[in-house]
Amino acid sequence: MQKSFTIRDLPSSERPRERLTKHGAEALSTTEILALILGRGTKGESVMLTAQKLLNHFGNVQNIASASLRELCAIKGIGMAKAAQIKAAFELGRRAEDPDYQTGGDKISSPQEAVKSVQKELKGKKKEYFYIICLDTRNRVIGKGPVSVGNLDSSIVHPREVFKYAISSLAASVIFIHNHPSGDLEPSVEDISLTKRLYEAGELLGMPVLDHIIVNDHNFLSLKSRNLI
C-alpha cells in the first residue's frame, strides 16, 4: 500500500514554516500560508493538500475570507476548529488594515452608532451579509463579525450559529445588522420572522436582542423603531 504524503516528506528547506523563517512571509505561496494557518492535516492527508483543496474550491483568497463557517467546514479535512482559525486570521488582517479599528470599548447607544461600527464592512457588498454586534453590560462592543453570507437577495441564518458566536464572546446583549444589496430597506416577511426567532432565542439565553437593523450603502432601517422587536 502506497504511503500517504505528508508535509514531513518535503525537504526541510521547502517546508512553509522553515521558508517563512528564512525568507519572510511574503516569499510563501497562498497555499503555504493557508497551510500554516491550518497547522496540521488529517489522517492520510497533508495540511498542504488540505490548503490546496480549500483554495481550489473557493477560487481565491477573497472568497475564502467571505465564506461562512459552514461553507468552510464543507471542505474535507476542515472542521470547526480549523474554520475558526481561518476566520480569525482574516479578521486579524482586516483589523490591521483598518486605521480606525479599536479593540472593543466603543459604546453603542443608538442605531446610527451600531451601523457606523460595521459600515465599512458592508458598503458595496453584492451579497447579503448578516452581522452580529456583541455588547457587554454597559453596551460596549466586545465582538462583532459576519455569521452568515447569503446570495444576492437572501441569507441563511441559524440561531444556533448566531448565538454560538455571542456565547463565545460572553455577550450581555446583541444587535443584528444585515444589508439588502437591492437597496430596498423594507423588511421582508423572512426578515421579520427571523427577527422574532432570534429575539425569542436571545430571551431564553439571557442575551437580549436590542435591535435588528437593515442597511444599504446610504441609509438604514431599525426594526425596533418599527416595533418589530
Residue frames as a rotation matrix with the C-alpha (Angstrom) as fourth column:
MET 1
0.576 0.817 0.000 0.00
0.817 -0.576 0.000 0.00
0.000 0.000 -1.000 0.00
GLN 2
-0.097 -0.633 0.768 1.38
0.583 -0.661 -0.472 3.41
0.806 0.402 0.433 -1.01
LYS 3
-0.396 -0.156 -0.905 2.38
0.893 -0.296 -0.340 5.67
-0.215 -0.942 0.256 1.89
SER 4
0.707 0.690 0.154 0.36
0.705 -0.706 -0.071 8.87
0.060 0.159 -0.985 2.27
PHE 5
-0.223 -0.773 0.594 2.28
0.629 -0.580 -0.518 12.05
0.745 0.258 0.615 1.51
THR 6
0.676 0.372 -0.636 2.74
0.727 -0.475 0.496 14.37
-0.118 -0.798 -0.591 4.46
ILE 7
0.924 -0.303 0.231 4.47
-0.236 -0.931 -0.278 17.71
0.300 0.202 -0.932 4.89
ARG 8
0.536 -0.759 0.371 7.33
-0.416 0.145 0.898 15.89
-0.735 -0.635 -0.238 6.66
ASP 9
0.463 -0.344 0.817 8.18
0.692 0.717 -0.090 14.27
-0.554 0.606 0.570 3.32
LEU 10
0.909 -0.171 0.381 9.24
0.145 -0.726 -0.672 17.66
0.392 0.666 -0.635 1.98
PRO 11
-0.136 -0.983 -0.123 12.88
0.756 -0.023 -0.655 18.65
0.641 -0.182 0.746 2.33
SER 12
-0.029 0.108 -0.994 13.32
0.922 -0.381 -0.068 20.88
-0.386 -0.918 -0.089 5.36
SER 13
-0.826 -0.414 -0.383 14.18
0.260 -0.882 0.394 23.88
-0.501 0.226 0.836 3.16
GLU 14
-0.822 0.556 0.122 10.84
0.008 -0.204 0.979 23.58
0.569 0.806 0.163 1.33
ARG 15
-0.258 0.752 -0.606 8.55
0.949 0.316 -0.013 23.38
0.182 -0.578 -0.795 4.37
PRO 16
0.385 0.518 0.764 6.38
0.484 -0.818 0.311 26.52
0.786 0.250 -0.566 4.82
ARG 17
0.968 0.021 -0.251 7.49
0.237 -0.412 0.880 27.29
-0.085 -0.911 -0.404 8.38
GLU 18
0.155 -0.987 -0.047 11.16
0.697 0.075 0.713 26.98
-0.700 -0.143 0.699 7.55
ARG 19
-0.241 -0.195 0.951 10.74
0.910 -0.385 0.151 29.02
0.337 0.902 0.270 4.35
LEU 20
0.734 0.544 0.405 8.97
0.346 -0.814 0.466 31.78
0.584 -0.202 -0.786 6.28
THR 21
0.786 -0.486 -0.383 11.75
0.348 -0.165 0.923 31.84
-0.512 -0.858 0.039 8.88
LYS 22
-0.154 -0.951 0.267 14.43
0.764 0.057 0.643 32.08
-0.627 0.303 0.718 6.22
HIS 23
-0.700 -0.153 0.698 12.81
0.686 -0.418 0.596 34.23
0.200 0.896 0.397 3.53
GLY 24
-0.880 0.443 -0.170 9.89
-0.317 -0.816 -0.484 36.03
-0.353 -0.372 0.859 5.23
ALA 25
-0.221 0.900 0.375 6.11
0.207 0.419 -0.884 35.58
-0.953 -0.118 -0.279 4.92
GLU 26
0.340 0.387 -0.857 6.00
-0.645 -0.567 -0.512 37.40
-0.684 0.727 0.057 1.57
ALA 27
-0.581 -0.645 -0.497 8.00
-0.808 0.385 0.445 34.57
-0.096 0.660 -0.745 -0.04
LEU 28
-0.735 0.337 0.588 5.28
0.084 0.906 -0.415 32.00
-0.672 -0.256 -0.695 0.70
SER 29
-0.822 0.569 0.016 2.59
0.047 0.041 0.998 30.95
0.567 0.821 -0.060 -1.76
THR 30
-0.188 0.849 0.495 -1.05
-0.884 -0.365 0.292 31.35
0.428 -0.382 0.819 -0.76
THR 31
0.553 0.371 -0.746 -1.27
-0.145 0.925 0.352 27.59
0.820 -0.087 0.565 -0.27
GLU 32
-0.326 -0.771 -0.548 1.70
0.533 0.329 -0.780 27.65
0.781 -0.546 0.303 2.11
ILE 33
-0.808 0.073 0.585 0.21
-0.424 -0.762 -0.490 30.50
0.410 -0.644 0.646 4.14
LEU 34
0.259 0.965 0.037 -3.10
-0.808 0.196 0.555 28.66
0.528 -0.174 0.831 4.42
ALA 35
0.333 -0.212 -0.919 -1.22
0.240 0.961 -0.136 25.52
0.912 -0.175 0.371 5.48
LEU 36
-0.754 -0.655 -0.051 0.46
0.254 -0.220 -0.942 27.46
0.606 -0.723 0.332 8.30
ILE 37
-0.463 0.683 0.566 -2.90
-0.826 -0.563 0.004 28.82
0.321 -0.466 0.825 9.45
LEU 38
0.521 0.716 -0.464 -4.44
-0.534 0.698 0.477 25.32
0.666 -0.001 0.746 9.43
GLY 39
0.252 -0.516 0.819 -1.49
-0.947 0.042 0.317 23.93
-0.198 -0.856 -0.478 11.36
ARG 40
-0.722 -0.467 0.511 -1.82
-0.386 0.884 0.264 20.25
-0.575 -0.007 -0.818 10.57
GLY 41
-0.547 0.495 -0.675 -3.54
-0.667 0.229 0.709 17.91
0.505 0.838 0.205 8.17
THR 42
0.411 0.718 0.562 -5.77
-0.882 0.470 0.045 14.94
-0.232 -0.514 0.826 8.79
LYS 43
-0.024 -0.398 0.917 -5.16
-0.194 0.901 0.387 11.22
-0.981 -0.169 -0.099 8.72
GLY 44
0.037 -0.040 0.999 -3.96
0.791 0.612 -0.005 10.30
-0.611 0.790 0.054 5.24
GLU 45
0.558 0.173 0.811 -3.85
0.710 -0.607 -0.358 13.92
0.430 0.776 -0.462 4.01
SER 46
-0.484 -0.816 -0.316 -1.15
0.874 -0.433 -0.219 16.54
0.042 -0.382 0.923 4.47
VAL 47
0.099 0.484 -0.870 -2.01
0.526 -0.767 -0.367 20.06
-0.845 -0.421 -0.330 5.51
MET 48
-0.724 -0.410 -0.555 -0.60
-0.248 -0.596 0.764 21.29
-0.644 0.691 0.329 2.17
LEU 49
-0.877 0.452 0.166 -3.14
0.393 0.475 0.787 19.19
0.277 0.755 -0.594 0.29
THR 50
-0.040 0.886 -0.462 -5.99
0.967 -0.083 -0.242 20.43
-0.253 -0.457 -0.853 2.52
ALA 51
-0.169 -0.107 -0.980 -4.88
0.130 -0.988 0.086 24.02
-0.977 -0.113 0.181 1.92
GLN 52
-0.950 -0.224 -0.217 -4.75
-0.184 -0.159 0.970 23.48
-0.252 0.961 0.110 -1.84
LYS 53
-0.571 0.815 0.094 -8.24
0.787 0.512 0.345 21.92
0.233 0.271 -0.934 -1.82
LEU 54
0.053 0.562 -0.826 -9.52
0.723 -0.592 -0.356 24.93
-0.689 -0.578 -0.437 0.08
LEU 55
-0.439 -0.314 -0.842 -8.04
-0.241 -0.862 0.447 27.34
-0.866 0.399 0.302 -2.47
ASN 56
-0.995 0.074 0.070 -9.27
0.092 0.361 0.928 25.29
0.044 0.929 -0.366 -5.43
HIS 57
-0.353 0.930 -0.103 -12.80
0.934 0.344 -0.096 25.12
-0.054 -0.130 -0.990 -4.05
PHE 58
0.364 0.545 -0.756 -13.23
0.588 -0.763 -0.267 28.85
-0.722 -0.347 -0.598 -3.37
GLY 59
0.663 -0.064 0.745 -11.08
0.721 -0.209 -0.660 30.08
0.198 0.976 -0.092 -6.25
ASN 60
-0.068 -0.710 0.700 -9.31
0.204 -0.697 -0.687 32.94
0.977 0.096 0.192 -4.49
VAL 61
-0.805 -0.370 -0.465 -8.42
0.513 -0.040 -0.857 34.40
0.299 -0.928 0.222 -1.11
GLN 62
-0.804 0.531 0.267 -11.29
-0.561 -0.827 -0.045 36.90
0.197 -0.186 0.963 -1.16
ASN 63
0.105 0.883 -0.458 -13.87
-0.540 0.437 0.719 34.12
0.835 0.171 0.522 -1.44
ILE 64
-0.201 -0.248 -0.948 -12.24
0.601 0.733 -0.319 32.20
0.774 -0.634 0.002 1.40
ALA 65
-0.970 -0.243 -0.003 -12.31
0.164 -0.644 -0.748 35.34
0.180 -0.726 0.664 3.57
SER 66
-0.556 0.819 0.143 -16.03
-0.816 -0.571 0.093 35.88
0.157 -0.065 0.985 2.98
ALA 67
-0.295 0.435 -0.851 -17.02
-0.074 0.877 0.474 32.21
0.953 0.203 -0.227 3.37
SER 68
0.459 0.527 0.715 -19.12
-0.793 -0.121 0.597 31.26
0.402 -0.841 0.362 6.38
LEU 69
-0.362 -0.548 0.754 -18.01
-0.843 0.537 -0.015 28.72
-0.397 -0.641 -0.657 8.96
ARG 70
0.391 0.618 0.682 -20.48
-0.221 0.782 -0.582 26.25
-0.893 0.077 0.443 7.46
GLU 71
0.939 -0.062 -0.339 -19.08
-0.337 0.040 -0.941 26.71
0.072 0.997 0.017 3.97
LEU 72
0.014 -1.000 0.024 -15.51
-0.950 -0.021 -0.311 26.24
0.311 -0.019 -0.950 5.21
CYS 73
-0.292 -0.084 0.953 -16.46
-0.676 0.723 -0.143 23.10
-0.677 -0.686 -0.267 7.12
ALA 74
0.784 0.621 0.011 -17.86
-0.400 0.519 -0.755 21.62
-0.475 0.587 0.655 3.91
ILE 75
0.354 -0.758 -0.548 -14.27
-0.747 0.124 -0.653 21.07
0.563 0.641 -0.522 2.74
LYS 76
0.881 -0.060 -0.469 -12.98
0.230 0.921 0.314 17.64
0.414 -0.384 0.825 3.70
GLY 77
-0.040 -0.942 -0.334 -10.28
0.844 0.146 -0.516 17.99
0.534 -0.302 0.789 6.33
ILE 78
-0.800 -0.166 0.577 -11.61
-0.077 -0.925 -0.372 21.26
0.596 -0.342 0.727 7.74
GLY 79
-0.142 0.733 -0.665 -13.65
0.917 0.351 0.191 21.04
0.373 -0.582 -0.722 10.92
MET 80
0.810 0.571 0.134 -14.99
0.471 -0.769 0.433 23.80
0.351 -0.288 -0.891 13.11
ALA 81
0.555 -0.661 -0.505 -11.63
0.432 -0.290 0.854 24.40
-0.711 -0.692 0.125 14.80
LYS 82
-0.487 -0.769 0.414 -9.75
0.750 -0.125 0.650 24.91
-0.448 0.627 0.638 11.52
ALA 83
0.069 0.599 0.798 -12.61
0.825 -0.484 0.292 27.00
0.561 0.638 -0.527 10.09
ALA 84
0.902 0.260 -0.346 -12.43
0.426 -0.673 0.605 29.23
-0.075 -0.693 -0.717 13.17
GLN 85
0.052 -0.965 -0.257 -8.66
0.558 -0.186 0.809 29.61
-0.828 -0.186 0.529 12.70
ILE 86
-0.471 -0.178 0.864 -9.21
0.876 -0.210 0.435 30.73
0.104 0.961 0.255 9.11
LYS 87
0.503 0.754 0.422 -11.90
0.648 -0.652 0.393 33.25
0.572 0.075 -0.817 10.07
ALA 88
0.774 -0.252 -0.580 -9.73
0.425 -0.473 0.772 34.60
-0.469 -0.844 -0.259 12.90
ALA 89
-0.268 -0.950 0.158 -6.71
0.747 -0.102 0.657 35.03
-0.608 0.294 0.737 10.60
PHE 90
-0.335 0.203 0.920 -8.68
0.800 -0.454 0.391 37.02
0.497 0.867 -0.011 8.03
GLU 91
0.768 0.640 -0.001 -10.31
0.522 -0.626 0.579 39.15
0.370 -0.446 -0.815 10.73
LEU 92
0.410 -0.714 -0.567 -6.91
0.559 -0.294 0.775 39.95
-0.720 -0.635 0.279 12.21
GLY 93
-0.558 -0.613 0.559 -5.70
0.806 -0.241 0.541 41.02
-0.197 0.752 0.629 8.77
ARG 94
0.143 0.713 0.687 -8.77
0.724 -0.548 0.418 43.20
0.674 0.438 -0.595 8.28
ARG 95
0.874 0.191 -0.447 -8.20
0.473 -0.547 0.691 44.91
-0.112 -0.815 -0.568 11.62
ALA 96
-0.031 -0.976 -0.214 -4.54
0.692 -0.176 0.700 45.50
-0.721 -0.126 0.681 10.79
GLU 97
-0.615 -0.175 0.769 -5.61
0.763 -0.377 0.525 47.34
0.197 0.910 0.366 7.61
ASP 98
0.390 0.848 0.358 -8.21
0.620 -0.529 0.579 49.47
0.681 -0.005 -0.733 9.38
PRO 99
-0.618 -0.740 0.267 -6.57
0.321 -0.548 -0.773 52.55
0.718 -0.392 0.576 10.94
ASP 100
-0.277 0.610 0.742 -9.80
-0.712 -0.649 0.268 53.36
0.645 -0.454 0.614 12.79
TYR 101
0.351 0.461 -0.815 -10.13
0.110 0.844 0.525 49.96
0.930 -0.274 0.245 14.45
GLN 102
-0.308 -0.376 0.874 -10.09
-0.869 -0.264 -0.419 49.86
0.388 -0.888 -0.246 18.22
THR 103
-0.737 -0.014 -0.675 -10.15
0.123 0.980 -0.154 46.73
0.664 -0.196 -0.721 20.34
GLY 104
-0.062 0.834 -0.549 -13.64
0.909 0.275 0.314 46.99
0.413 -0.479 -0.775 21.71
GLY 105
-0.653 -0.227 -0.722 -14.72
0.662 -0.633 -0.401 49.73
-0.366 -0.740 0.564 24.05
ASP 106
-0.912 0.366 0.185 -16.96
-0.171 -0.749 0.640 51.62
0.373 0.552 0.745 21.60
LYS 107
-0.696 0.718 0.018 -20.31
0.150 0.170 -0.974 52.23
-0.703 -0.675 -0.226 23.26
ILE 108
-0.819 0.520 0.243 -23.45
0.300 0.026 0.954 51.66
0.489 0.854 -0.177 21.19
SER 109
-0.718 0.583 -0.379 -26.34
0.263 -0.276 -0.924 53.85
-0.644 -0.764 0.045 22.29
SER 110
0.124 0.778 -0.616 -28.24
-0.570 -0.453 -0.686 54.30
-0.813 0.436 0.387 19.01
PRO 111
0.714 0.173 0.679 -28.94
0.389 0.708 -0.589 52.54
-0.583 0.684 0.438 15.70
GLN 112
0.919 -0.389 -0.061 -26.70
-0.305 -0.604 -0.736 55.12
0.249 0.695 -0.674 13.99
GLU 113
0.163 -0.906 0.390 -23.73
-0.962 -0.058 0.266 54.11
-0.219 -0.418 -0.882 16.13
ALA 114
0.228 -0.017 0.973 -24.40
-0.088 0.995 0.038 50.41
-0.970 -0.094 0.226 15.52
VAL 115
0.928 0.160 0.338 -24.49
0.315 0.153 -0.937 50.97
-0.202 0.975 0.092 11.74
LYS 116
0.717 -0.696 -0.038 -21.32
-0.669 -0.673 -0.316 53.07
0.195 0.252 -0.948 11.85
SER 117
0.176 -0.687 0.705 -19.44
-0.709 0.409 0.575 50.23
-0.683 -0.601 -0.415 13.55
VAL 118
-0.101 -0.198 0.975 -19.91
0.376 0.899 0.222 47.90
-0.921 0.389 -0.016 10.53
GLN 119
0.676 0.479 -0.559 -20.42
-0.233 -0.581 -0.780 50.45
-0.699 0.658 -0.281 7.74
LYS 120
-0.051 -0.797 -0.602 -17.05
-0.938 -0.168 0.302 49.85
-0.342 0.580 -0.739 6.08
GLU 121
-0.751 -0.275 0.600 -17.50
-0.195 0.961 0.197 46.08
-0.630 0.031 -0.776 6.04
LEU 122
-0.101 0.848 0.521 -20.95
0.556 0.482 -0.677 46.20
-0.825 0.221 -0.520 4.42
LYS 123
0.271 0.219 -0.937 -20.56
-0.442 -0.836 -0.324 49.04
-0.855 0.502 -0.130 1.94
GLY 124
-0.080 -0.269 -0.960 -20.72
-0.991 -0.078 0.105 47.90
-0.103 0.960 -0.260 -1.68
LYS 125
-0.726 -0.203 0.658 -21.40
-0.270 0.963 -0.001 44.24
-0.633 -0.178 -0.753 -0.90
LYS 126
-0.510 0.508 -0.694 -23.20
-0.790 0.042 0.611 42.33
0.340 0.860 0.380 -3.66
LYS 127
-0.377 0.397 -0.837 -24.24
0.347 0.898 0.270 39.51
0.859 -0.189 -0.476 -1.35
GLU 128
0.550 0.641 0.536 -26.33
-0.341 -0.413 0.844 39.67
0.762 -0.647 -0.009 1.79
TYR 129
-0.525 -0.777 -0.347 -24.16
0.164 0.308 -0.937 39.71
0.835 -0.549 -0.035 4.93
PHE 130
0.683 0.730 -0.018 -25.62
0.089 -0.059 0.994 39.12
0.725 -0.681 -0.105 8.37
TYR 131
-0.408 -0.886 0.221 -23.56
-0.027 -0.230 -0.973 40.71
0.913 -0.403 0.070 11.15
ILE 132
0.631 0.483 -0.607 -23.73
0.624 0.148 0.767 40.39
0.460 -0.863 -0.208 14.91
ILE 133
-0.176 -0.631 0.755 -22.51
-0.295 -0.698 -0.652 43.02
0.939 -0.338 -0.063 17.35
CYS 134
0.249 0.185 -0.951 -21.87
0.732 0.606 0.310 41.67
0.634 -0.773 0.015 20.86
LEU 135
0.093 -0.108 0.990 -22.13
-0.344 -0.936 -0.070 44.08
0.934 -0.334 -0.124 23.78
ASP 136
-0.754 -0.326 -0.570 -21.19
0.431 0.410 -0.804 43.96
0.496 -0.851 -0.169 27.43
THR 137
-0.090 0.786 -0.611 -23.42
0.994 0.034 -0.104 45.09
-0.061 -0.617 -0.785 30.29
ARG 138
-0.121 -0.016 -0.993 -22.55
0.259 -0.966 -0.016 48.75
-0.958 -0.259 0.121 29.52
ASN 139
0.831 0.528 0.175 -23.40
0.242 -0.059 -0.969 48.40
-0.501 0.847 -0.177 25.82
ARG 140
0.177 -0.851 -0.495 -19.73
-0.797 -0.419 0.435 48.47
-0.578 0.317 -0.752 24.83
VAL 141
0.733 0.075 -0.676 -18.64
-0.588 0.570 -0.574 46.42
0.342 0.818 0.462 21.81
ILE 142
0.168 -0.693 0.701 -16.78
-0.669 0.442 0.598 43.27
-0.724 -0.569 -0.389 22.80
GLY 143
-0.657 -0.395 0.642 -17.07
0.200 0.730 0.654 41.46
-0.726 0.558 -0.401 19.48
LYS 144
0.358 0.780 -0.514 -18.56
-0.500 -0.304 -0.811 41.74
-0.788 0.547 0.281 16.02
GLY 145
-0.767 -0.631 -0.121 -18.47
-0.419 0.349 0.838 39.92
-0.486 0.693 -0.532 12.72
PRO 146
-0.158 0.708 -0.688 -20.42
-0.935 0.117 0.336 38.18
0.318 0.696 0.643 9.96
VAL 147
-0.436 0.074 0.897 -22.25
-0.486 0.820 -0.303 34.99
-0.758 -0.568 -0.321 10.90
SER 148
0.142 0.483 0.864 -23.80
0.572 0.672 -0.470 34.34
-0.808 0.561 -0.181 7.51
VAL 149
-0.628 -0.255 -0.735 -23.24
-0.464 -0.635 0.617 35.23
-0.624 0.729 0.280 3.87
GLY 150
0.134 0.824 0.551 -26.16
0.177 0.527 -0.831 34.69
-0.975 0.209 -0.075 1.50
ASN 151
-0.196 -0.085 0.977 -26.99
0.968 0.143 0.206 35.05
-0.157 0.986 0.054 -2.17
LEU 152
-0.729 -0.143 0.669 -27.89
0.414 -0.871 0.266 38.28
0.545 0.471 0.694 -3.95
ASP 153
-0.332 0.693 0.640 -31.15
-0.546 -0.695 0.468 38.74
0.769 -0.194 0.609 -2.08
SER 154
0.782 0.620 -0.055 -31.31
-0.314 0.470 0.825 36.16
0.538 -0.628 0.563 0.68
SER 155
-0.361 -0.891 0.275 -29.33
-0.726 0.084 -0.682 34.89
0.585 -0.446 -0.677 3.62
ILE 156
0.423 0.436 -0.794 -29.46
0.134 0.837 0.531 31.66
0.896 -0.331 0.296 5.60
VAL 157
-0.412 -0.507 0.757 -29.15
-0.640 -0.431 -0.637 32.40
0.649 -0.747 -0.146 9.31
HIS 158
0.172 0.417 -0.892 -29.43
0.364 0.815 0.451 29.82
0.915 -0.403 -0.012 12.07
PRO 159
0.733 0.163 0.661 -30.00
-0.475 -0.574 0.667 30.99
0.488 -0.803 -0.343 15.68
ARG 160
0.907 -0.414 -0.080 -27.70
0.377 0.711 0.594 28.19
-0.189 -0.568 0.801 16.86
GLU 161
0.118 -0.912 0.393 -24.74
0.942 -0.022 -0.335 29.56
0.314 0.410 0.856 14.91
VAL 162
0.231 0.044 0.972 -25.56
0.068 -0.997 0.029 33.18
0.971 0.060 -0.233 15.72
PHE 163
0.800 0.184 0.571 -25.71
-0.503 -0.313 0.806 32.69
0.327 -0.932 -0.158 19.45
LYS 164
0.718 -0.672 -0.182 -22.72
0.696 0.697 0.172 30.38
0.011 -0.251 0.968 19.50
TYR 165
-0.121 -0.733 0.669 -20.70
0.588 -0.596 -0.547 33.46
0.800 0.327 0.503 18.48
ALA 166
0.300 0.328 0.896 -22.44
-0.401 -0.809 0.430 35.54
0.866 -0.488 -0.111 21.16
ILE 167
0.995 0.083 -0.046 -21.83
-0.002 0.500 0.866 32.95
0.095 -0.862 0.498 23.87
SER 168
0.379 -0.924 -0.042 -18.13
0.906 0.380 -0.189 32.64
0.191 0.034 0.981 22.98
SER 169
-0.266 -0.435 0.860 -17.86
0.311 -0.883 -0.350 36.46
0.912 0.175 0.371 23.19
LEU 170
-0.569 0.157 -0.807 -19.53
0.822 0.063 -0.567 36.44
-0.038 -0.986 -0.165 26.65
ALA 171
-0.730 0.331 0.598 -22.08
0.056 -0.844 0.534 38.93
0.681 0.423 0.597 25.36
ALA 172
-0.815 0.540 -0.213 -24.67
0.179 -0.115 -0.977 40.50
-0.552 -0.834 -0.003 27.65
SER 173
0.380 0.912 -0.156 -26.78
0.041 -0.185 -0.982 41.61
-0.924 0.367 -0.108 24.68
VAL 174
-0.553 -0.560 0.617 -26.60
0.602 0.244 0.760 41.65
-0.576 0.792 0.202 20.89
ILE 175
0.206 0.557 -0.805 -27.53
-0.461 -0.670 -0.582 43.74
-0.863 0.491 0.118 17.86
PHE 176
-0.080 -0.180 0.980 -28.01
0.692 0.698 0.185 42.28
-0.718 0.693 0.069 14.39
ILE 177
0.135 0.074 -0.988 -27.33
-0.541 -0.830 -0.136 44.12
-0.830 0.553 -0.072 11.15
HIS 178
-0.222 -0.283 0.933 -27.71
0.634 0.686 0.358 42.88
-0.741 0.671 0.027 7.62
ASN 179
-0.645 -0.121 -0.755 -27.55
-0.374 -0.811 0.450 44.55
-0.666 0.572 0.478 4.24
HIS 180
0.463 0.739 0.490 -30.00
0.335 0.366 -0.868 44.50
-0.821 0.566 -0.078 1.35
PRO 181
-0.583 -0.788 0.197 -27.90
0.464 -0.124 0.877 44.56
-0.667 0.603 0.438 -1.85
SER 182
-0.118 0.636 0.763 -31.02
0.973 -0.080 0.217 45.61
0.199 0.768 -0.609 -3.78
GLY 183
-0.870 -0.248 0.426 -31.05
0.171 -0.962 -0.211 48.87
0.462 -0.111 0.880 -1.84
ASP 184
0.073 0.977 0.200 -34.64
-0.217 -0.180 0.959 48.37
0.973 -0.113 0.199 -0.64
LEU 185
-0.782 -0.458 0.422 -34.74
-0.447 -0.060 -0.893 48.81
0.434 -0.887 -0.158 3.13
GLU 186
0.181 0.935 0.304 -38.21
-0.944 0.079 0.320 47.36
0.276 -0.345 0.897 3.69
PRO 187
-0.609 -0.405 0.682 -38.04
-0.642 0.756 -0.125 44.20
-0.466 -0.514 -0.720 5.82
SER 188
-0.478 0.412 -0.776 -39.21
-0.530 0.568 0.629 41.05
0.700 0.712 -0.053 4.07
VAL 189
0.672 0.736 0.085 -41.53
-0.573 0.443 0.689 38.50
0.469 -0.511 0.720 5.64
GLU 190
0.531 -0.563 -0.633 -38.44
0.509 0.810 -0.292 36.35
0.677 -0.167 0.716 6.19
ASP 191
-0.492 -0.732 0.470 -36.62
0.076 -0.574 -0.815 39.23
0.867 -0.366 0.338 7.91
ILE 192
-0.056 0.574 0.817 -39.48
-0.859 -0.445 0.254 39.73
0.509 -0.687 0.518 10.34
SER 193
0.862 0.390 -0.325 -39.84
-0.230 0.871 0.434 36.00
0.452 -0.299 0.840 11.02
LEU 194
0.153 -0.903 -0.401 -36.08
0.552 0.415 -0.723 35.61
0.819 -0.111 0.563 11.60
THR 195
-0.482 -0.314 0.818 -36.05
-0.354 -0.784 -0.510 38.61
0.801 -0.535 0.267 13.95
LYS 196
0.438 0.736 0.516 -38.78
-0.818 0.089 0.568 37.04
0.373 -0.671 0.641 16.08
ARG 197
0.818 -0.188 -0.544 -36.91
0.231 0.973 0.010 33.72
0.527 -0.133 0.839 16.22
LEU 198
-0.204 -0.979 0.024 -33.67
0.452 -0.116 -0.885 35.41
0.868 -0.169 0.466 17.21
TYR 199
-0.244 0.208 0.947 -35.43
-0.675 -0.738 -0.012 37.59
0.696 -0.642 0.321 19.78
GLU 200
0.782 0.614 0.112 -37.01
-0.529 0.558 0.639 34.51
0.330 -0.559 0.761 21.39
ALA 201
0.550 -0.667 -0.503 -33.68
0.535 0.744 -0.401 32.64
0.641 -0.048 0.766 21.37
GLY 202
-0.398 -0.728 0.558 -31.97
0.053 -0.625 -0.779 35.63
0.916 -0.281 0.287 22.98
GLU 203
0.176 0.563 0.808 -34.58
-0.835 -0.349 0.425 35.79
0.521 -0.750 0.409 25.72
LEU 204
0.935 0.194 -0.295 -34.09
-0.064 0.915 0.399 32.11
0.348 -0.354 0.868 26.50
LEU 205
0.277 -0.931 -0.238 -30.31
0.740 0.365 -0.566 32.53
0.613 -0.019 0.790 26.67
GLY 206
0.591 -0.024 -0.806 -30.42
0.652 -0.574 0.495 35.73
-0.475 -0.818 -0.323 28.69
MET 207
-0.652 -0.756 -0.064 -28.86
0.518 -0.506 0.689 37.70
-0.553 0.416 0.722 25.81
PRO 208
0.306 0.900 -0.310 -31.47
0.332 -0.406 -0.851 40.28
-0.892 0.157 -0.424 24.77
VAL 209
-0.320 -0.271 0.908 -31.65
0.946 -0.134 0.294 41.29
0.041 0.953 0.300 21.11
LEU 210
-0.375 0.107 -0.921 -31.57
0.393 -0.881 -0.262 45.09
-0.840 -0.460 0.288 21.28
ASP 211
0.287 0.468 -0.835 -32.20
-0.600 -0.592 -0.538 45.70
-0.746 0.656 0.111 17.58
HIS 212
-0.085 -0.295 0.952 -32.11
0.718 0.644 0.264 44.26
-0.691 0.706 0.157 14.09
ILE 213
0.195 0.032 -0.980 -31.07
-0.300 -0.950 -0.091 46.83
-0.934 0.312 -0.175 11.51
ILE 214
0.445 -0.020 0.895 -31.31
0.803 0.453 -0.389 46.63
-0.397 0.891 0.217 7.71
VAL 215
0.112 -0.501 -0.858 -28.82
-0.099 -0.865 0.493 48.75
-0.989 0.029 -0.147 5.77
ASN 216
0.787 -0.158 0.596 -27.91
0.616 0.172 -0.769 49.75
0.019 0.972 0.232 2.25
ASP 217
-0.150 -0.968 0.199 -24.99
0.935 -0.205 -0.290 51.91
0.322 0.142 0.936 1.14
HIS 218
-0.585 -0.067 0.808 -26.75
0.141 -0.990 0.019 55.15
0.799 0.125 0.588 2.08
ASN 219
-0.148 0.651 0.745 -29.31
-0.847 -0.471 0.244 54.55
0.510 -0.595 0.621 4.80
PHE 220
-0.936 -0.124 -0.329 -30.72
0.044 0.887 -0.460 52.11
0.349 -0.445 -0.825 7.35
LEU 221
0.073 0.975 0.209 -33.94
-0.585 -0.128 0.801 50.92
0.808 -0.181 0.561 8.95
SER 222
-0.874 -0.313 0.373 -34.27
-0.474 0.373 -0.798 49.81
0.110 -0.873 -0.474 12.57
LEU 223
-0.390 0.756 -0.526 -36.80
0.211 0.629 0.748 47.02
0.896 0.181 -0.405 13.10
LYS 224
-0.565 0.169 -0.808 -37.06
0.820 0.009 -0.572 48.14
-0.089 -0.986 -0.144 16.72
SER 225
-0.887 0.213 -0.410 -38.25
-0.182 -0.977 -0.114 51.54
-0.424 -0.027 0.905 15.51
ARG 226
-0.538 0.722 -0.435 -40.99
-0.554 0.087 0.828 49.69
0.636 0.686 0.353 13.62
ASN 227
-0.042 0.466 0.884 -41.99
-0.963 0.216 -0.160 47.91
-0.266 -0.858 0.439 16.84
LEU 228
0.587 0.170 -0.791 -40.96
-0.523 0.826 -0.211 44.57
0.617 0.538 0.574 15.30
ILE 229
-0.417 -0.677 -0.606 -38.81
0.250 0.555 -0.793 43.75
0.874 -0.483 -0.062 18.34
